[in-house]
Amino acid sequence: MLEVSSLGCLRGERRLFAGVSFSLRPGGLIWIQGGNGSGKTTLLRTLCGLTHAMAGEVRWSGTPIQLLGEEYRRELTYIGHANGLKEDLSAQENLLVAAHLVGQPVSRAEVAGALQGSGLAGREHLAVKFLSQGQRRRVTLARLRLMPPRTLWLLDEPFNALDTHAVAGMRKIMENHLSQGGMIALTTHQDVAIQAADVQTLRLDA
């Protein structure tokens, strides 16, 4: 279980949010909403340990994530607002590098299957700089198709630049993850109906 208790964060000297508390259990989804600058991305980065909070605590199975270190990071997949791709590498090479960096051994066949499932068949070996913005986003999101799946997904605007077909495919992947006991925290400006055992909404500018 992911537990967030009285969390507060700053940007420079400006307070983004304070007193944020929620818990996320297996099968649970939380929508993080708010206007630009409300701290949505900062909150996700804090949940995965990339940003330190000014107050409060994030716990995984009852233990502060700072004490768990790599043990906690092995349980999560974080996909930021930026795609984080190397433009001179191919889609396949980018996924292989990303998997290697997080200690997730995958084969070229598995990567090819993930890209094909994301609608990129025939483009696996193209340099990313030749792909459209929507195709680049599909490359990044293809990480979610690679095995083994990680329990907690932290997704910042996952539907950005995707067409209707790709959004529907991504929704199915999320619902499958949740049905198998996974957890998702995400930000999005799009209204996408995702079925989950428990759905929460957190508005940071409320």
N, C-alpha and C positions, 0 to 999 in steps of 0.2 A: 504494500500500500504506500502511496505517496501522500505525505501530510505536509501542509504548508500552514505555518502558525505565525500570525501577526507580522507578516513580511512587509518591509518597507525598503524603497530604493530611491537613490538620488541620481540626478544627471548633473554633474558639476555641483552647484549649490542649490539647484532646484529639486524639490521633492516631486517625484513622479507619482508615487502612490504610497500608502501606509495602511497598516492593519489588514492586509490581505490574508485570509485564512480559508482553506478548503482541504478536503481529502478526496483522493481518487483511488477507487478500488478496482479489482479485476472486472473488466467489462465496462468500465466507466469512461465517459467522454466529458471534457469540459471545454466550452467555447470561451475564449478570452476576447472580449470586445472592448472597443473604445476608439476615440478619435485619434488622429495622427498626433504623436507626441505624448500619448497617455501612458506609455510604458509597456505596451504589449510585448514588443521584442525583448526589452530588458527583463521582463518577468520570465519569459521562456529561457533566456540565457542564464538567469539566476537559478531556475529549476534544474538546469543541466550542469551548474557549477562553474560556468564561464564568467559570471558576474557576481560580485559579493554584495550581499544585502547590508543596508545600514542598520536594519533591525529585523528581528524575527528569525525563523529557522525553517529549513526544508529537511524533512526526514524521509528516509526510505526504510520501510519495515521497522520503524521505531528508532532508527539510528540517524543522527545528522549526516548529511551526505559528505561533509568535509572529512569525516572520520572514515568513510567507506572508500573514498578515492576511486581507484580503478575498478573495484568490485561493483560500485554503483554505475560507472560509465559502461560497463559490460551489459547492463540491463536496459540501456536506452539508445534510441536513435534520434539525433537532433538534425533537422533540416531547416536551415535558416532562410531568411527572405531572399538572400543572394544565393545563386546556384552553386558557387564555389567550384567551378570547373576550370580546368586548364584548356585554353582555347586551341592550342596547337596539338593537343592530344585527341585521340578519337573518343567516341562515346564509350567504347569498350575499355580502352585504356584508362579513362577517368574512373570508371567503376572499379576496375582492378586496383588502382592506386588507393581509392577511398576505402575499399575493403581491407587492404593491407595496413593502412594507417590505423584502423580501429581493431586490428588483430582478428579479423574475420576472414579466414581462408576460404576462397571461392575459386572455382575453376572457370576457364574461359567459356565453357559450355553453359555453366550456370549464369554467367553474365550475359551471354548471348540470348539465353532464354528470357531473362528479365527484360532486356531491351526489346525483344520481339513482343513480349506481353504488353509492353508500354507503347506499342505502335511504331517502333523504330526499326522494323525489319528492313534490311537493305541499307541502313544508315549506320550500322554498328561501327564501321571502320572509317567513317568520315570524321575529319577534324571538327571539333565542336564549333569553331569559328564559322563553319559553313551551314550551321543549323539555325533555324528560326528560334525566336525566344520561347515559343511553346514547346518546340522539340528539345531545347536545352532544359526546360523545366521537367520534361518527361525523363530525360537522362538522370537528373538528380533524384526524382521520385522513384526511379527504377530500383534504387537501393532498398526500398521497402519490400520488393519482391524477392530479394536474396535471402537465402536460408543460412543459418537458422534465424528466425524472427526474434527480435528483442522485445521485451515486455512493454516498455514505456516509449511511446512516440511523442516527441515534442516538435510540432510542425508550425512553422511561421509562414502564413499565406501559401499553403500548398497548392491552391487552385489558381494561383496567379499565372496568367498568360495561357492557360489551358482552354481548349475548345470544349464544347458541350459533351462530345463523345469521351474525351479524356477525363473530364470531371466525373462523369458517370462511372468510368473504370476505376478512378481513384476512390470514389465513394464505396464501391464494392470491396476493394482491398481493405479499406478501413473497417467496414462492417464485419468482414471475415476475421480481421485481427481482434476486434472487440468480442466477437462471438466465441473466440478461443481463449478468452481471459486476458487479452491485452488491454492496455490503457492508452488514451490519447488526450493530449492537451494541445489545442491549436488555436491560431488566430486566422480570421478570414473576413473579408468584406462581402463575401458572396453567401447567398442563402442556399445552402446545400443540406438537404434532409438526410441525416445519417442516423440509422437505427442503432440504438445501444440500450443495454440493460439499465443504465443510469446516465442521464444527460443533465449537465449543470451549465449555467451561464454566469460568467463573471464580467461585470462592466467596471473597467478601471476608472472611467471618468464619471461614475455615478456619484 
